[in-house]
Structure formats: structure tokens, C-alpha cells
Amino acid sequence: MAETGPGSGDGQGMQGGNRPGLALHVPEPRFRPGDKVDFSHIAVPPAGTQPRPDETAAPAEMHDLAYGLVRVLGEDHRAHGPWDPKLDADTLRAMLGHMALTRAFDERMFRGQRQGKTSFYMKCTGEEATSVAASMALAADDMVFPSYRQQGILIQRGYPLIEMMNQIYSNRGDKLKGRQLPIMYSSREHSFFTISGNLATQTPQAVGWAMASAIKGDSRIAATWVGEGSTAEGDFHAACTFATVYNAPVILNVVNNQWAISSFSGFAGAERTTFAARALGYGLAGLRVDGNDPLACYAAERWAANRARANAGPTLIEFFTYRAEGHSTSDDPSGYRSAQEREEWPLGDPVMRLKNHLIALGEWDEDRQERMDLEAAEKVKAVTKEAEANGILGHGLHHPFHTMFEDVFEELPWHLQEQAAQAIREREIKFPEGLPNA
């Protein structure tokens, strides 16, 4: 009779048999609340040491770039190496201004949420370069498919701050008519696709849009942003497959800010390899970039954009950065990570690094920076007052009730027409004196 016990080769091995017991690995972050932080395990190469291949190079030639770290700004605050985009001072100052305004906007909206004026907000502190600098490297009409921490793109593209605030407050000035969660903006005029709370859905959408652009013989490319945690979603991998197979003119930006809410990046695979290295298995060009270096972010995005426009293929860029604040206003990071992490992060702060670079060039100084920050804060404050006049959370100043039946069908079906009429009648009975915005 065949042996069926442990270690018999029947695939039913049990503890105590001849075969060693299996062990499951559960990723664990290096530092928890109260721990002393040591980021010495992060390899930070000197600025300018990474080679810059031709924009039409085969993905196989860029193997090392998926594991290294493209950096331009050095410890001396100067630009180094072949990735230096050689931007003029006016462009650098504009980039700094966009990042300063983004940070001021975040601070004001965060404060508004804490004051009960809106239900929710998400800051991008420490990650401004991954949106502002990258956006500046694209054409203004290139279609972007963002995640929920790319408000810097809209600010860089000139989208009115009041429109962003109206959407956050879901008030009567909200062009989306209160149908989206706060911070989930949309602007066709600024080539900014609607943000979705469902993670990674924007990645196949971006690839599909890029494929359509190529089919039409258009010149516009697509770029999408996704967090490192969301790369574990199936949609992301479907996007990588389609992008490679159809040579879609698209850039897949992965913002690795180390944390997906309270789950550290290891749960998405960071313990095993880099996120840029995922490109290799698909045949994508892959770049791993210092996400707190605005010049490196600009250079990498411009390189990938040029590659897409040359029909040389899509690119996956990992922006290696750090989420300085909580995931959202609903999150308290002190509950799962050391309070020292933000200060100890080895790549610094993107706003400070660009400011120091301009100062090193003799094109900026601390006084002008102070004035810029003050002007940004005052501008946001003034627009906030204007937006709040349109209504804030709980004040009843919202879009008329009947608009809930609009914008779904070209012609409203009969049964919805009846429901709308019935709802309005019931509302009139309940509020015979009427409401200010009924």
C-alpha cells in the first residue's frame, strides 16, 4: 500500500514530517511609532551619475535605470549630469511658484476641513515635484489621468483655484454639482480626466486614450499617476500589458511615497524590488527617479514624453518620494509610523531643494521666497472667502434639488421625469415657504 503519511510525496506534507515546514513572510515596516529612524538602507547615489539613454533606446538597454535613482540636484544645490534639463531661471521660478501655491492651497483647505467647512481633504506635501514639475514637462493639451494627490497639475495648468474650492465644498458653485467626493476634480478644458476613488482605474483609461490618439493620428499623448500601493491592483497590470502590446504613447507615473494609507510599500512589493523594475517584465522602458528633485522629475517626464511622441513606446516612471503628511484628513500617521520619518527622509523637501538651487544660481534669495510664500497664502485666503460665499458643508447652499436628475441621459426617460416631478412636489409640501436655493 502506498504511503500517505507526512513526507511521503503525496503533496500532503504535515508539520513534523521529513520535509521542512513552510513559513509565510509578512512584510513589516522598519520603523513603528516610537522607533528611532535610520534610512541608511536607502541607496542615494550622487547626483548626475545615472546615464541618460537615447529616447528611442530599447527597454532592455535601460535595465539599470529601473534599479538606480536618476538625480540632478546635488548637495551643493547645483545641477549635475546628463539628466540636467538646463531650464532657464524664469522657468525654474515659475516651477517654484506653482509648488509654493500648491502648498499654500493645501494648508488652507486642510484648515478648512478641520473647521468643519468640508468633509475631507488630501494634502500632497513633499510630493509637489511629482505633479508640478512633471506637468510642466508635458504639452498643455496632453491628457492627464491623475490620482487624488495631483492638485499641482491643475494649479500648474492655470485651473482657477475657486473652481477647485467649490468642488471641495460641494457648494452651489461646484461645476460637478456635488456628485464627486471632495478633491476629485475634473476639467475637460485643462485636459484633466475625472479623478476616481476606485484605485488604479485611471491607468487602463490612460492607455486606452493614448491608443485612440494614435489610431486617429493625433499628436497628443497621455500620462497617468498612481500610488505605489495601487500598482498591486489588476487594472495597473492590465494597463502595462496593453501599453506594451500596442505601443501606446503613454507615461505611467508611479508615485512611491512609501505609504498606502497605513500600509507601507512592502505590501505592494517594495521589499523584493523597485516599482520601476516592474516595467522590465512587460517590455516597458523603466526609470526610477528622485521624486523630491524637481529637475529630475521634469527631465524624466520630458524624456518619456519625447519617447512617446517619437512612437518609441510607453514608459513607466517610479518617483521615489515621501508622503510627509497623513494619507488624508481622516488619517493619523502617528499611529503607524515614527514621528521622526519626515525629518530623517534622506531626499529632503522638493520646495526647499528648488529654492536652494535658484539661490545657488544667484537667481533667488530668502526675501523673495518669503514674499512668494506670503503672496501665495494671501491669494488662497482671498479666493477661499469668495468660494465660501457659495456655501460650505452643512450650510444648505448647494445646487438646486432638481439637478440630481440632470447630465445622465441626453433625454430624461419618462419614469425619471415622473420621479423628478414627484420629488419636487413632496419637497414643496415639506417646505411650503421654499428654500433659498430650491
JOBEL-V802561 format. One line per field, one symbol per residue. ss: DSSP state (~ for helix, > for strand, _ for the rest). phi: phi as a letter, one per 20 degrees, with the letter a starting at -180 (. if undefined). psi: psi as a letter, one per 30 degrees, with the letter a starting at -180 (. if undefined). A space follows every 10 residues. Layout:
ss->???
phi->???
psi->???
//
This chain:
ss->__________ __________ __________ __________ __________ ________~~ ~~~~~~___> __>_____>_ ________~~ ~~~~~~~~~~ ~~~~~~~~~~ ~~~~______ _______~~~ ~~~~~~____ __>>>_____ ~~~~~~____ ~~~~~~~~~_ __________ ______>~~~ _>________ ~~~~~~~~~~ ~~~~~_____ _>>>>>>_~~ ~~_~~~~~~~ ~~~~~____> >>>>>>__>> __>>~~~~__ _______~~~ ~~__>>>>>> ___~~~~~~~ ~~~~~~~~~_ ____>>>>>> __________ __~~~_____ ~~~~_____~ ~~~~~~~~~~ _____~~~~~ ~~~~~~~~~~ ~~~~~~~~__ __________ ~~~~~_____ ___~~~~~~~ ~~~~~~~~~~ ________
phi->.ffcfgmene mdgcgnefef ffceedgcff cdgnffebef feedfgfnee fdfffdffgf fdgfffdebf cdeefemdec nfegflffff ffffffffff fffffgffff ffffenebea bcecgndgff dfffffeeff dfedceeecd ffffffenfg gffffgffel efeffelmec fgmefbbffd ldfgfdfefm ffffffffff ffffffmfde dccccbffff feffgfffff fffffdlffc ddedeeencd ldeffffdof feaeffffff fenefccdcf fddgffffff ffgffffffe lepfcddeee bbefdfgbfe ccffecbffe ggfegfemdf ffffgfffff emdabfffff ffffffffff fffgfffffe pcgnemecfg gfffeemddf cffgffffff ffffffffff cfendgcf
psi->kkkgakgfgg ghklkfafkk klkkkjkkle klkflkkjgf fjjjlkkgfk ljlkfglkef fgeffffbjk kekafgglkl lffjfhklee eeeeeeeeee eeeeeeeeee eeefggflfk lklgkfgeef eeeeeffllf gkkkilaggh ffeeeeggkk eeeeeeeefh affjfghggl lkgilkjefg hjlkkkfjkf ffefeeeeee eeeeefglfk llklkkleef ffkeeeeeee eeeeeghkil kjjjjjgfkj cgklfffggf fealffffee ffglkkkkkj fgjeeeeeee eeeeeeeefg hfllkkkjjj akjfaleafg kjfffflkff eeefkfgake eeeeeeeeef fgglleeeee eeeeeeeeee eeeeeeefff klkgfgjakk efffglgeke kkleeeeeee eeeeeeeeee ifflleg.
//
